[in-house]
Amino acid sequence: MTLLTRTLTATAVAALSCASLGGCARHPAPLSADARLQAIYTREWQWRMGELPDDEDSTRPIAEHLSKVDPATQQLRLKYWQDVLRQLDAIPRATLSTKEQVNFDIYRAQIVVLIANQTFRDFEMPANSDSTFWTDIGYTARRTFRTQDDYHHWIAQLRDIPRYFHEQMEEMRAGMKRGFTPPRVTMEGRDSSITAVTEVTPEASLLYTPFKDMPGVPAAAQATLRAEAVGVIRDTAQPAYRELLNFMRTEYVPGMRTSIAAEALPDGKAYYRAKVREFTTTELDPAAIHELGVAEVARLHGEMLAAMRASGFKGEFPAFLAMLRSDPRFYAKTPEELLMRAAWVAKRFDGKAAQFFGYLPRARFAIKPVPEDMAPFYTAGRGGPGIYLLNTYDLKSRPLYSLTALTLHESAPGHAFQMPIAMEHKDQPAFRQLSYVSAYGEGWALYCERLGLEMGLYDDAYERFGMLSYQIWRAARLVVDTGIHSQGWTREQALDYFRQYTALPEREIGTEIDRYITWPGQALSYYLGEQAIIEARRRAEKALGERFNIRAFHDAVLELGSVPLPVLNARIERFIAEGGRGPYPDME
């Protein structure tokens, strides 16, 4: 598959307007509202996939070049999406079919977010303590390559790195000029993902990863491709990474801002509100979110005290946390032990899945350690289509009492379950199959942690405490994120809050707080999303009584794809109105 050209001209914008509205024939037949909408989102999605770079959850073909990120391209993207929004708003929603009304609501929300990100020039800050444009390249290197074209395209990407890095660095310089950078405290000393390329031989570089095992490629072709890759990594990619490393150490990190709040950025209050809107899909005020977080932390703290007492511990809460953080029985002795324990949790879920879900995804997932170059600053684990990454770095920071909750969140029935189900719904548009809305996706994964109680997957009071610690961790995010970005909290204040209320290890507390500082609003999505699903279930259980079927409810939630919370709520209202009948009655 050849991706569309990445430079959008004024002619292309005009062509989009004609084509998406049904063509520019002299007397075109009028299109139905459904057909107009379908033409708009189909064409825009094809274009979007050519414009935006791969990310860690990408499932598209390996591209033969990296994306353009220069200012002219960014401005053209803004104009393109603004034109798309005008076309959408020219379609009266009431004239659409019920199915396309749902698509309209999901798709329009995506376009609004894309416009906001371009308007605030998020692209001038393409690196933070959690994710960067160069680690996104690393994610591509670790993907599954299936054809010889994939390897040729990857080599072409490697040749394109100098141009891509130069454009990114120019955008970062523009951000520096207006004070739009990550906080310096979150980025100092975090260049190991760059030195992982610069300080090794080409063959030892992560960029060479696809060439270590090339199944299905003839031996002669393997040798040719490997030799070409070594030369390109040595002569083109590694020099570009060295230039980037020098830029980060001598120019960018020293030039970063010393403030930490999003509201300290240019037009900061509006920027933070836009991020709250993006990640929660609601219009909630940051102050109201903060108050909710405080109340939920207090409630969950009471549940944690009950779990502590159920464990038989006789001391006070701080002493219990100290015991959990230091007792060797709660920690794996080897990376393999941690990986195997996670695999056992995943297989135990498999044995109970059919009791709670009608539709089960065909896709399987692997459990792998987080790559060494990212592990020191990576979260405890992450999941997605085909993969559950578990951080085996610094085992004393990976408590076993939290492993069940983590695994349910990141593997099945969380991210490695929900995302494949979305992708398997081929009757839905690609923008629903392949997009990710944080409030829904993270809310679902957090809901799955608590669902483990009903499934009988927490074996003792310590594991139940671990689950509750993860719940309170996400509730505390409501307090910390809004505290940092809109109420003047310091980094130390946020660290102390987590130390007081969560059982997270010290390393993970530091990693998480820096993540919230550099990714405003994202931390809010988890708990607010979970609460929306829990409240929707309560409404359904109350309205349906004995007719409520947990499998049908879960199927109704998951068949949507990844959607804004108002769309989820509307779906459950239909679920109730239809008497609790799910999308797959034969599976209930």
C-alpha positions as CSV (number, residue, x, y, z in Angstrom):
1,M,0.0,0.0,0.0
2,T,1.4,3.4,-1.0
3,L,0.6,6.2,1.4
4,L,-0.9,9.4,0.1
5,T,1.4,12.4,-0.5
6,R,2.2,14.3,2.7
7,T,2.1,17.8,1.4
8,L,-1.4,19.1,1.0
9,T,-1.7,21.8,-1.6
10,A,-4.5,24.3,-2.0
11,T,-5.7,22.3,-5.0
12,A,-5.9,19.2,-2.8
13,V,-8.0,21.1,-0.3
14,A,-10.4,22.1,-3.1
15,A,-10.4,18.5,-4.4
16,L,-11.4,17.3,-0.9
17,S,-14.3,19.6,-0.9
18,C,-15.6,18.5,-4.3
19,A,-14.9,14.8,-3.8
20,S,-16.2,14.5,-0.3
21,L,-19.4,16.2,-1.3
22,G,-20.0,13.9,-4.2
23,G,-17.8,15.2,-7.0
24,C,-17.6,18.3,-9.2
25,A,-19.7,17.1,-12.1
26,R,-21.8,19.8,-13.8
27,H,-25.1,18.2,-12.7
28,P,-24.2,15.7,-10.0
29,A,-27.0,13.5,-8.6
30,P,-27.8,14.7,-5.0
31,L,-26.3,12.6,-2.4
32,S,-28.1,11.5,0.7
33,A,-26.9,12.8,4.0
34,D,-25.5,9.4,4.9
35,A,-23.5,9.2,1.7
36,R,-22.1,12.8,2.1
37,L,-20.9,11.9,5.6
38,Q,-19.4,8.6,4.5
39,A,-17.5,10.3,1.7
40,I,-16.1,12.9,4.0
41,Y,-14.8,10.5,6.7
42,T,-13.6,7.9,4.3
43,R,-11.4,10.4,2.3
44,E,-10.2,12.2,5.4
45,W,-9.2,9.0,7.1
46,Q,-7.1,7.8,4.1
47,W,-5.4,11.2,4.0
48,R,-4.9,11.2,7.8
49,M,-3.1,7.9,7.7
50,G,-0.6,9.3,5.3
51,E,-0.1,12.5,7.2
52,L,0.4,11.3,10.8
53,P,3.3,9.1,12.0
54,D,3.1,5.6,13.5
55,D,2.6,5.2,17.2
56,E,3.1,2.3,19.6
57,D,-0.3,0.8,18.8
58,S,0.0,1.2,15.0
59,T,-1.3,-1.7,12.8
60,R,-0.8,-0.1,9.4
61,P,1.7,-1.2,6.8
62,I,5.3,-0.1,7.2
63,A,5.6,3.3,5.5
64,E,8.4,4.0,3.0
65,H,9.1,7.4,4.6
66,L,8.5,9.4,7.8
67,S,5.9,12.1,8.1
68,K,6.5,15.7,7.2
69,V,6.3,18.0,10.3
70,D,7.5,21.4,8.9
71,P,5.5,24.5,9.6
72,A,3.9,24.7,6.2
73,T,2.7,21.2,6.4
74,Q,1.3,21.8,9.9
75,Q,-0.6,24.9,8.7
76,L,-2.1,23.0,5.7
77,R,-3.2,20.2,8.1
78,L,-5.0,22.8,10.2
79,K,-6.8,24.2,7.1
80,Y,-7.7,20.8,5.9
81,W,-9.4,19.8,9.1
82,Q,-11.1,23.1,9.4
83,D,-12.5,22.5,6.0
84,V,-13.7,19.0,7.0
85,L,-15.4,20.5,10.0
86,R,-17.2,23.0,7.9
87,Q,-18.4,20.2,5.6
88,L,-19.6,18.2,8.6
89,D,-21.5,21.1,10.1
90,A,-23.2,21.6,6.7
91,I,-25.0,18.2,7.2
92,P,-28.0,18.4,9.5
93,R,-27.5,15.6,12.0
94,A,-31.2,14.9,12.1
95,T,-31.2,13.9,8.5
96,L,-28.7,11.1,9.1
97,S,-29.7,7.5,9.8
98,T,-29.4,6.3,13.4
99,K,-26.2,4.4,12.5
100,E,-24.6,7.4,10.8
101,Q,-25.6,9.7,13.7
102,V,-23.4,7.6,15.9
103,N,-20.6,7.8,13.4
104,F,-21.1,11.6,13.1
105,D,-20.9,12.1,16.9
106,I,-17.7,10.0,17.1
107,Y,-16.0,11.4,14.0
108,R,-16.8,15.1,14.6
109,A,-15.3,14.8,18.1
110,Q,-12.1,13.5,16.5
111,I,-11.9,16.4,14.1
112,V,-12.4,19.0,16.8
113,V,-9.5,17.5,18.8
114,L,-7.3,17.5,15.8
115,I,-8.1,21.1,15.1
116,A,-7.4,22.1,18.7
117,N,-4.0,20.3,18.7
118,Q,-3.0,22.2,15.5
119,T,-4.3,25.5,16.8
120,F,-2.3,25.3,20.0
121,R,0.6,24.0,18.0
122,D,1.2,20.8,20.0
123,F,3.6,19.7,17.3
124,E,6.1,22.2,18.7
125,M,6.5,19.9,21.7
126,P,7.0,16.5,20.2
127,A,9.0,15.0,23.1
128,N,8.2,14.6,26.8
129,S,9.2,12.3,29.6
130,D,6.7,9.7,28.5
131,S,6.9,9.6,24.7
132,T,9.0,11.1,21.9
133,F,9.2,11.2,18.1
134,W,12.4,9.1,18.2
135,T,10.9,6.4,20.4
136,D,8.0,6.2,18.0
137,I,10.5,5.2,15.4
138,G,11.7,2.5,17.8
139,Y,8.1,1.2,18.1
140,T,8.0,0.8,14.3
141,A,11.3,-1.2,14.5
142,R,9.7,-3.6,16.9
143,R,6.6,-4.3,14.8
144,T,6.1,-7.5,12.9
145,F,7.5,-7.3,9.4
146,R,5.7,-9.7,7.0
147,T,7.0,-9.0,3.5
148,Q,10.2,-8.0,1.7
149,D,8.6,-4.6,1.0
150,D,8.3,-4.0,4.7
151,Y,12.1,-4.3,5.0
152,H,12.7,-2.1,2.0
153,H,10.3,0.5,3.4
154,W,12.0,0.4,6.8
155,I,15.4,1.1,5.2
156,A,13.8,4.0,3.3
157,Q,12.5,5.3,6.7
158,L,16.1,5.1,8.0
159,R,17.3,7.2,5.1
160,D,14.7,9.8,5.9
161,I,15.7,10.2,9.6
162,P,18.0,13.2,9.1
163,R,15.3,15.2,7.3
164,Y,12.7,14.2,9.9
165,F,14.9,15.0,12.8
166,H,15.8,18.4,11.4
167,E,12.1,19.3,11.0
168,Q,11.3,18.2,14.5
169,M,14.2,20.1,16.0
170,E,13.1,23.3,14.1
171,E,9.6,22.9,15.6
172,M,11.1,22.4,19.0
173,R,13.2,25.6,18.6
174,A,10.0,27.5,17.7
175,G,8.3,26.1,20.8
176,M,11.3,27.2,22.9
177,K,11.0,30.8,21.6
178,R,7.5,31.1,23.0
179,G,8.1,29.0,26.2
180,F,6.2,26.0,24.9
181,T,8.3,23.1,26.1
182,P,8.2,20.3,28.7
183,P,9.3,21.3,32.2
184,R,13.1,20.8,32.5
185,V,12.8,18.8,35.7
186,T,11.0,16.0,33.8
187,M,13.5,15.7,31.0
188,E,17.0,16.1,32.5
189,G,19.1,12.9,32.0
190,R,16.4,11.1,30.0
191,D,18.3,10.6,26.8
192,S,19.0,6.9,27.2
193,S,16.7,6.1,24.3
194,I,19.0,8.2,22.1
195,T,22.3,6.8,23.3
196,A,20.8,3.3,22.8
197,V,21.3,4.1,19.1
198,T,24.5,6.3,19.2
199,E,26.7,4.2,21.5
200,V,26.4,0.8,19.9
201,T,27.3,-0.9,16.6
202,P,24.7,-0.8,13.9
203,E,23.9,-4.5,14.4
204,A,23.3,-3.8,18.2
205,S,21.0,-0.8,17.5
206,L,17.3,-1.1,18.0
207,L,17.0,0.2,14.4
208,Y,18.4,-3.1,13.3
209,T,15.8,-5.1,15.2
210,P,13.7,-6.2,12.1
211,F,16.7,-7.8,10.5
212,K,17.6,-10.1,13.4
213,D,14.9,-12.5,12.4
214,M,13.5,-12.4,8.8
215,P,11.0,-15.3,8.5
216,G,9.8,-16.0,5.0
217,V,12.6,-14.0,3.3
218,P,15.0,-16.0,1.1
219,A,18.6,-16.3,2.5
220,A,20.2,-14.3,-0.4
221,A,17.7,-11.4,0.1
222,Q,18.2,-11.5,3.8
223,A,22.0,-11.0,3.4
224,T,21.5,-8.1,0.9
225,L,18.9,-6.4,3.1
226,R,21.0,-6.8,6.2
227,A,24.1,-5.3,4.6
228,E,22.1,-2.4,3.3
229,A,20.6,-1.8,6.7
230,V,24.0,-1.8,8.4
231,G,25.3,0.8,6.0
232,V,22.3,3.1,6.3
233,I,22.2,2.9,10.1
234,R,26.0,3.6,10.3
235,D,26.2,6.3,7.7
236,T,22.8,8.0,7.9
237,A,20.8,7.2,11.0
238,Q,23.4,7.2,13.7
239,P,24.9,10.6,12.7
240,A,21.4,12.0,12.9
241,Y,20.8,10.6,16.4
242,R,24.2,12.0,17.5
243,E,23.1,15.4,16.2
244,L,19.8,15.0,18.1
245,L,21.6,14.0,21.3
246,N,23.8,17.1,21.1
247,F,20.7,19.3,20.5
248,M,18.9,17.8,23.5
249,R,21.9,18.1,25.8
250,T,23.2,21.5,24.8
251,E,20.2,23.4,23.5
252,Y,16.8,22.0,24.2
253,V,16.9,20.7,27.8
254,P,18.8,23.8,29.0
255,G,16.3,26.0,27.2
256,M,13.2,24.3,28.7
257,R,10.9,26.1,31.0
258,T,11.2,25.8,34.8
259,S,7.5,26.0,35.5
260,I,5.5,22.8,35.5
261,A,1.8,23.9,35.1
262,A,0.0,23.7,31.8
263,E,-1.6,27.0,32.7
264,A,1.9,28.5,32.7
265,L,2.2,27.8,28.9
266,P,1.1,30.4,26.3
267,D,-2.7,30.8,26.6
268,G,-2.3,28.2,29.3
269,K,-5.8,28.3,30.8
270,A,-7.5,27.7,27.4
271,Y,-4.8,25.1,26.5
272,Y,-5.5,23.1,29.7
273,R,-9.2,23.2,29.2
274,A,-8.8,21.9,25.7
275,K,-6.7,19.0,27.0
276,V,-9.3,18.2,29.7
277,R,-11.9,18.2,26.9
278,E,-9.8,16.0,24.7
279,F,-8.9,13.4,27.3
280,T,-12.2,13.3,29.2
281,T,-14.6,14.0,26.3
282,T,-16.6,16.1,28.8
283,E,-17.0,19.8,29.7
284,L,-16.1,19.2,33.3
285,D,-14.4,22.1,35.1
286,P,-10.9,21.3,36.5
287,A,-12.0,22.5,40.0
288,A,-15.0,20.1,40.0
289,I,-12.7,17.3,38.8
290,H,-10.3,18.1,41.7
291,E,-13.2,18.0,44.3
292,L,-14.4,14.7,42.9
293,G,-10.9,13.2,43.2
294,V,-10.5,14.3,46.8
295,A,-13.9,12.7,47.7
296,E,-13.1,9.4,45.9
297,V,-9.6,9.2,47.4
298,A,-11.2,9.4,50.9
299,R,-13.8,6.7,50.0
300,L,-11.2,4.4,48.5
301,H,-8.9,4.9,51.4
302,G,-11.5,3.5,53.7
303,E,-11.8,0.4,51.5
304,M,-8.0,0.0,51.6
305,L,-8.0,0.1,55.4
306,A,-10.6,-2.7,55.4
307,A,-8.4,-4.8,53.1
308,M,-5.4,-4.1,55.3
309,R,-7.3,-5.3,58.4
310,A,-8.5,-8.4,56.5
311,S,-4.8,-9.3,55.8
312,G,-4.3,-9.6,59.6
313,F,-1.9,-6.6,59.8
314,K,-2.2,-5.0,63.2
315,G,-0.3,-1.7,62.7
316,E,-1.2,1.7,61.1
317,F,-1.6,2.4,57.4
318,P,1.9,4.0,56.9
319,A,3.5,1.0,58.5
320,F,1.5,-1.3,56.3
321,L,2.7,0.5,53.2
322,A,6.3,0.3,54.5
323,M,5.9,-3.4,55.0
324,L,4.5,-3.9,51.5
325,R,7.4,-1.9,49.9
326,S,10.1,-3.9,51.7
327,D,8.9,-7.5,52.3
328,P,10.6,-9.7,49.7
329,R,7.7,-12.1,49.4
330,F,5.8,-9.5,47.4
331,Y,8.5,-9.2,44.7
332,A,9.7,-11.5,41.9
333,K,13.3,-12.6,42.1
334,T,13.9,-12.7,38.3
335,P,12.3,-11.0,35.3
336,E,11.2,-14.5,34.1
337,E,9.3,-15.0,37.3
338,L,7.4,-11.7,36.9
339,L,6.6,-12.5,33.3
340,M,5.4,-16.0,34.2
341,R,3.2,-14.7,37.0
342,A,1.6,-12.3,34.6
343,A,1.0,-15.1,32.1
344,W,-0.7,-17.1,34.8
345,V,-3.1,-14.3,35.5
346,A,-3.9,-13.9,31.8
347,K,-4.6,-17.6,31.5
348,R,-6.8,-17.6,34.6
349,F,-8.9,-14.9,33.0
350,D,-9.2,-17.0,29.8
351,G,-10.9,-19.7,31.9
352,K,-13.6,-17.3,33.1
353,A,-14.0,-15.1,30.0
354,A,-17.1,-16.8,28.6
355,Q,-19.0,-16.1,31.8
356,F,-18.6,-12.4,31.4
357,F,-18.3,-11.8,27.6
358,G,-20.3,-13.1,24.7
359,Y,-18.0,-11.9,21.9
360,L,-14.4,-12.9,22.4
361,P,-11.7,-11.5,20.1
362,R,-9.9,-13.8,17.6
363,A,-6.6,-12.0,18.2
364,R,-4.1,-13.3,20.7
365,F,-1.4,-11.3,22.5
366,A,2.2,-11.8,23.6
367,I,3.7,-10.9,27.0
368,K,7.1,-9.3,26.6
369,P,9.5,-7.2,28.7
370,V,9.7,-3.5,28.1
371,P,12.8,-2.9,25.9
372,E,15.9,-2.0,27.9
373,D,16.4,1.4,26.3
374,M,13.0,2.6,27.5
375,A,12.5,0.6,30.7
376,P,14.1,3.0,33.3
377,F,11.5,5.7,32.5
378,Y,8.7,3.5,31.3
379,T,5.5,2.7,33.3
380,A,4.9,-0.6,34.9
381,G,3.2,-2.0,31.8
382,R,1.3,-1.2,28.7
383,G,-1.0,-3.2,26.4
384,G,-2.4,-3.0,23.0
385,P,-3.2,-5.1,19.9
386,G,-1.1,-8.3,20.1
387,I,1.1,-7.2,23.0
388,Y,1.3,-6.7,26.8
389,L,4.6,-5.0,27.7
390,L,5.6,-5.7,31.3
391,N,8.4,-3.7,32.9
392,T,11.0,-6.1,34.4
393,Y,13.5,-3.3,35.2
394,D,14.2,-2.7,38.9
395,L,12.1,-5.7,40.2
396,K,11.8,-4.2,43.7
397,S,9.5,-1.6,42.1
398,R,7.2,-4.2,40.6
399,P,5.1,-5.6,43.4
400,L,3.3,-8.9,42.9
401,Y,0.2,-7.8,44.9
402,S,-0.5,-5.3,42.1
403,L,0.2,-7.7,39.2
404,T,-3.3,-9.1,38.8
405,A,-4.8,-5.6,38.5
406,L,-2.0,-4.5,36.1
407,T,-2.5,-7.6,33.9
408,L,-6.3,-7.3,33.7
409,H,-5.8,-3.6,32.7
410,E,-3.1,-4.0,30.1
411,S,-3.9,-7.5,28.6
412,A,-7.3,-9.2,28.7
413,P,-10.0,-8.0,29.2
414,G,-8.3,-4.6,29.0
415,H,-6.3,-3.0,26.2
416,A,-5.2,-6.3,24.5
417,F,-8.9,-7.3,24.4
418,Q,-10.8,-4.1,23.7
419,M,-8.6,-2.9,20.9
420,P,-8.7,-6.1,18.8
421,I,-12.5,-6.3,19.2
422,A,-12.7,-2.8,17.8
423,M,-10.5,-3.8,14.9
424,E,-12.6,-6.9,14.2
425,H,-15.8,-4.9,13.6
426,K,-15.2,-4.5,9.9
427,D,-18.8,-3.1,9.4
428,Q,-17.7,0.1,11.2
429,P,-15.6,2.8,9.6
430,A,-11.8,2.7,10.0
431,F,-11.8,5.8,12.1
432,R,-13.8,3.8,14.7
433,Q,-11.8,0.6,14.3
434,L,-8.3,2.1,14.7
435,S,-8.7,5.3,16.7
436,Y,-8.3,5.5,20.5
437,V,-10.3,7.8,22.9
438,S,-8.5,7.8,26.2
439,A,-11.6,8.3,28.4
440,Y,-13.2,5.2,26.9
441,G,-10.1,3.0,26.5
442,E,-8.5,3.8,29.8
443,G,-11.9,3.9,31.6
444,W,-12.6,0.4,30.3
445,A,-9.2,-1.0,31.3
446,L,-9.6,0.4,34.8
447,Y,-13.1,-1.0,35.0
448,C,-11.6,-4.4,34.2
449,E,-9.3,-4.2,37.2
450,R,-12.4,-4.0,39.5
451,L,-14.2,-6.5,37.4
452,G,-11.5,-9.0,38.6
453,L,-13.3,-9.0,42.0
454,E,-16.5,-10.4,40.4
455,M,-14.4,-12.9,38.4
456,G,-12.7,-14.2,41.6
457,L,-9.2,-13.4,40.3
458,Y,-7.9,-11.7,43.5
459,D,-6.8,-14.5,45.8
460,D,-6.2,-12.8,49.1
461,A,-6.4,-9.5,50.9
462,Y,-3.0,-8.3,49.6
463,E,-4.1,-8.7,46.0
464,R,-7.4,-6.9,46.8
465,F,-5.4,-4.2,48.4
466,G,-3.2,-4.0,45.3
467,M,-6.4,-3.6,43.2
468,L,-7.7,-0.8,45.5
469,S,-4.3,0.8,45.4
470,Y,-4.5,1.0,41.7
471,Q,-8.1,2.4,42.0
472,I,-7.0,5.1,44.4
473,W,-3.9,5.8,42.2
474,R,-6.3,6.8,39.4
475,A,-8.6,8.8,41.7
476,A,-5.5,10.6,43.0
477,R,-4.7,11.5,39.5
478,L,-7.8,13.7,39.4
479,V,-6.4,15.6,42.4
480,V,-2.8,15.7,41.2
481,D,-3.3,16.6,37.5
482,T,-5.7,19.5,38.3
483,G,-3.6,20.5,41.2
484,I,-0.4,20.8,39.1
485,H,-1.9,22.3,36.1
486,S,-4.6,24.7,37.5
487,Q,-4.0,25.1,41.2
488,G,-0.3,25.8,41.6
489,W,0.9,22.5,43.1
490,T,4.6,21.8,43.1
491,R,6.1,18.6,41.9
492,E,7.1,17.7,45.5
493,Q,3.5,18.3,46.7
494,A,2.3,15.9,44.1
495,L,4.9,13.3,45.1
496,D,3.9,13.6,48.7
497,Y,0.2,13.1,47.9
498,F,1.0,9.9,46.1
499,R,3.2,8.7,48.9
500,Q,0.5,9.3,51.4
501,Y,-2.4,7.6,49.7
502,T,-1.0,5.0,47.3
503,A,1.1,1.9,47.7
504,L,3.1,2.6,44.6
505,P,6.9,2.1,44.8
506,E,9.0,5.3,44.9
507,R,10.4,4.8,41.4
508,E,6.9,4.4,39.9
509,I,5.6,7.5,41.8
510,G,8.4,9.6,40.3
511,T,7.8,8.2,36.8
512,E,4.0,8.8,37.1
513,I,4.2,12.3,38.4
514,D,6.6,13.4,35.6
515,R,4.2,11.8,33.2
516,Y,1.3,13.9,34.4
517,I,3.4,17.0,34.4
518,T,4.3,16.6,30.8
519,W,1.0,15.2,29.5
520,P,-1.7,17.5,30.9
521,G,-5.2,16.1,31.1
522,Q,-4.4,12.5,30.1
523,A,-4.3,11.3,33.7
524,L,-8.0,12.4,34.1
525,S,-9.3,10.0,31.6
526,Y,-8.9,6.8,33.6
527,Y,-11.1,7.4,36.6
528,L,-13.7,9.5,34.8
529,G,-14.0,6.9,32.1
530,E,-14.4,4.1,34.7
531,Q,-17.0,6.0,36.6
532,A,-19.0,6.5,33.4
533,I,-19.0,2.7,32.7
534,I,-19.9,1.9,36.3
535,E,-22.7,4.4,36.3
536,A,-24.0,3.1,33.0
537,R,-24.0,-0.4,34.4
538,R,-25.9,0.7,37.5
539,R,-28.6,2.3,35.4
540,A,-28.9,-0.8,33.3
541,E,-29.1,-3.1,36.3
542,K,-31.7,-1.0,38.0
543,A,-33.8,-0.6,34.9
544,L,-33.6,-4.2,33.7
545,G,-33.6,-6.1,37.0
546,E,-33.5,-9.8,36.4
547,R,-33.3,-9.2,32.6
548,F,-29.8,-7.7,33.0
549,N,-27.2,-9.9,31.4
550,I,-23.6,-9.0,32.2
551,R,-22.3,-10.6,28.9
552,A,-24.8,-8.6,26.8
553,F,-23.8,-5.4,28.7
554,H,-20.1,-5.9,28.1
555,D,-20.7,-6.7,24.5
556,A,-22.7,-3.5,24.1
557,V,-19.9,-1.4,25.5
558,L,-17.1,-3.1,23.5
559,E,-18.9,-3.2,20.1
560,L,-18.7,0.6,19.9
561,G,-14.9,0.8,19.3
562,S,-13.3,3.7,21.2
563,V,-15.8,6.5,21.6
564,P,-16.5,9.7,23.6
565,L,-18.3,9.1,26.9
566,P,-21.6,10.8,25.7
567,V,-21.7,8.2,22.9
568,L,-21.2,5.4,25.4
569,N,-24.0,6.7,27.6
570,A,-26.4,7.0,24.6
571,R,-25.6,3.3,23.6
572,I,-26.5,2.1,27.1
573,E,-29.7,4.0,27.0
574,R,-30.6,2.1,23.8
575,F,-29.4,-1.1,25.5
576,I,-31.9,-0.5,28.3
577,A,-34.7,0.6,25.9
578,E,-34.2,-2.7,23.9
579,G,-34.7,-4.7,27.0
580,G,-31.1,-5.5,27.6
581,R,-30.6,-7.2,24.3
582,G,-26.9,-7.1,23.3
583,P,-25.4,-6.9,19.8
584,Y,-24.9,-10.6,19.6
585,P,-28.0,-12.3,21.1
586,D,-26.9,-15.8,20.1
587,M,-23.8,-15.4,22.3
588,E,-25.7,-14.3,25.5
